[in-house]
Amino acid sequence: MEAIESGDEAGVKRCLDDGADPLFADDEGFTVLHMACQEGLDAIATMLLRKGSPIDATDDDGTTPLMLACSGEHADCVAMLVKEGADGASSRLLEACEAGRTRAVEAMLAGGADVAATDDDGWTALHFAASEGGADLCELLLSRGLRADAKAKDGSTPIDLAEEEEHDEAMEVLKKSLE
């Protein structure tokens, strides 16, 4: 839909009201909701959801609208998708921490993503942030209740990971939180 590509909210509304298919996908499974989320068009994405676009649609590569909104750090779109119940918010939160995407993490937390989520190895969002050296991200996660001395299944803590990777600023933030 050209109206989505141009960010024309009124045009999208007209198209939907005139019978445009909110389930439309191209030959590769890329839906109109994918398109809106990739561009960070949260108002258009909300319209599409209200008209029946599947929130967790996957294209041929397995990409969901939430993945696209996170990778583009479209905070309002991410928060809306999480609030609307998009699957995979916990794993997307961990991925955003690993990638150092503070705005995406903030948006997911604002949308209700579980800050205490862990991966199969017991790593929390703080483990990922510490291993990548994101001092600001570590501060954010600490302020949400995560602990710098939380142990993963292998016994490693966020402090251990920051120290191992020589992320001095992150290590300082983490150690200070335990004082």
N, C-alpha and C positions, 0 to 999 in steps of 0.2 A: 504494500500500500504506500503510494507516494506521500500521502498525508502524514504517515508515521515518519518516513525518511526526512521530511521537512519539519517535523515537530509541530505540525498544525493540529492542535487539540480540537478546534471547532470542525476542521475537515474530517478528522477521525470520527468524531461524534456523528456528523452527517452521514458518513459512509456506513457506520454501524446501524444507524437509524434507518438507512435505506436498504439494509439487508446484507451488507458486507459480512463475510464469514469470519468471526473471531477465532475460528479454529484453523484458519488458513496456514498452510506450511508449504515451503518450496520443495523441490525434489530431494533436498538433503535433510528435510525435517525441521528446517529453521522456521519457526512460527513468527507470527506478527508480534507476539509477546517477547520472543527472543530479541526481535529488532528493537522494540521499545526499551527493553532493559539494557541492551548493549549501548544505546545512546543515552541512557539515564533519564528517560522520559517517564517519570513516575506517575504523573497524572494520566497519561495515555495508557500506561501499563495497568493502572487501576481501572480505567474504563474497559479495557480488554478483559480483565478478570471478571468484572461485573457482568459482562456479556457472555462469559463462559469459556474464555481462553484457559487452557489447563496450566496451572501455576508451575507444575513440575515436568512440563513437556521436555523431552530430550531430542536433540537433533541426531543425525547419524553418527556424530562423534561422541555422543553421550553428554553434551553440554546442555545445561539448564539455564533458564533466565536468571536465576540467582547467581550462578557462576559468572555470567557475563556482567551483571551489575557489580559483583565483587571485584572482578578483574579490572573494571573501569573505575573503581572507587566512586561509584554513583551512590553516595550515602543515603539520599532520600529514597531512592529506588530499592536499595538493599533493605533499609528499615521497613519499608512497606511490604516487601515480599516476605520478610521474616514474620512480621505481624500477621500477615495473611495466611501463614502456616506452610511456607515453602519447606519441602523436605531438604535435609542435608545442611541445615544451618550450623549444626555443631561442627561438622567436618569442614565447612566453608570458613568457620571462625578460626579453626586451627590452621588452615591453609593461609588465611589472611595474616595471622600472626607470624607464620614462617616466612611469608613474603614481606613482612614489615609494613603492611597496609593499615596504618593506624585509623584512617578515616573509615575504611570498610569495617574494621573491628568495632569502632564506636557505633557505627550504624547498626551492625548486627546486635550489639548489646542493647542499644536503644529499642530495637525491634523485639527484644525478648530472647535472644539466643542465650543458651545456657553457658555461662562463663566457666562453670565447673566441668565442662565436657572434657573427656580424655580420648586419646587414640588407643589402639590395641596394646600399645606398649606402656600405657599409663601416663603418657605425656599430657600435661595441661597446656592451655594456651600460653601460660607463662614460661613453660619449658621451651616452646618454640620461639617466643620473643627473645628469651635470654640467649638461646643458641645463635640467634641472628644478630644480637647486639643492640636491639631496639630499646634504649633506655626510656624513652617517652612511652613506648608501648608497655614496657614493664611497669612503669608508674601507674598507667591506666589500669592494668590488670590487678596490680596490688591494691589499688583503691576500690576495686570491685570484690575484694576478699580473697584473692588467690594468695598462696603463701610461697615465699622464696625457698622454704625448706621442704616443700612437698616432694615426696619421693615417687619416682616412676617405678615400674616393675623391676628394673635393673638396679634400683637404688639411687639413681642420679637425681639431683635436684636442679632447679633453675640456676642456683648459684654455681654449682659444679660446671654446668654447661657454659655459662658466661666466662668462668675462669679458664676452662679448657680452651675456649676460642679466643681468649685474651680480649674480651669486650669489657674494658675497664669501667666505662660509664655505667653500663648495665649492671656490672658486678657491684659497683658502689651503691646504686639504687637498691639492689636486692639486699645487700648486707645491712644497709641503713634501716630497711623495713623490719629487720629482726631485732633491732636495738630496743 
